[in-house]
Amino acid sequence: MALSLGFRRRRFVVRPLEAVDSAALSALHAEDFARPWTEDEFEALLSQDTVFGFAAVAEGVPDAPPWGFVLARSAAGEAEILTITVSRSCRRRGIGHALMDAVLRTLHAGRVEALFLEVDENNAPAVALYRRLGFREVGRRPGYYAHAAGRTHALVMRRDLG
């Protein structure tokens, strides 16, 4: 599944993730997470039958690093977003929405009933995106995220797909 979208004279394509993407995913993950996942961790996840994901890459530049990616797991009629990130230089251009849309289309096709995710309560752009996509808060994990300034809660969000 490849989807071509444009913004500000630059176009990107959303394509499925592959194990060979692991090094680039780890590097991009390190931009935003206090404990970034390693290349080996991404490779191990992508080798699992229940895990899938998508990358947003520059159209026509196959070897360019991803501008963003999402990784999800689906089992027993439910799914969860494991991680999602967009490069700081590419934010506010619809990439996160396009990545989530690719996951939602895949889950709808697989007749998955619900999608869950966790998001830092202070990540206002992400929380707003998830709400626009139909997610609602169903719980909290106190002190889940560690930052230099302290700990913040994770919002547990759900979207029913049925």
C-alpha positions, 0 to 999 in steps of 0.5 A: 500500500503506497499513498502519495500526498503532497505538501508545500511543493514536496511530496511524500509516500506512505509505504509499509515498514520493512526490517531493513528500515530498523536503523532509520527508525531507531535514529528517528525515534531518538529525536523524541523519546527519552529511551529510544528503541534500538535497531535490534528492537525494531527489527525484532518487532517487525519480524513478528506476524502481529506487528506492522507499520508504515513510513512516510518517505520523500516521493521519488527518493527511495533511500531517503530516511523516513520523515515519520513512521508508525508501528502497530500490533494487532491480535484477537480483534484489538490493536495498539499503536506501539509508537509513532513519530514524525521528524521535527523538521516535517511536522504540521504537514499531515504526515502523522494523520496520513500514517494513522490513516494507513493503520486505520485502513489496515485495521478496518480491512482486517475487521479489528474492533478497537485501536488503543494508544497511549500519549503523553498528556502534555503532547497537545498536537498528538492529543488533538490529532487523536481526538480528530481521528475519533479517539477518546480517553479511557484511562490514565497511567500516572507518571508514565513518561519521564522528562528532564522536568519530571514525570507526566501521565499517559492518556490511554485512548481508544477508537472503536472501529466496528 
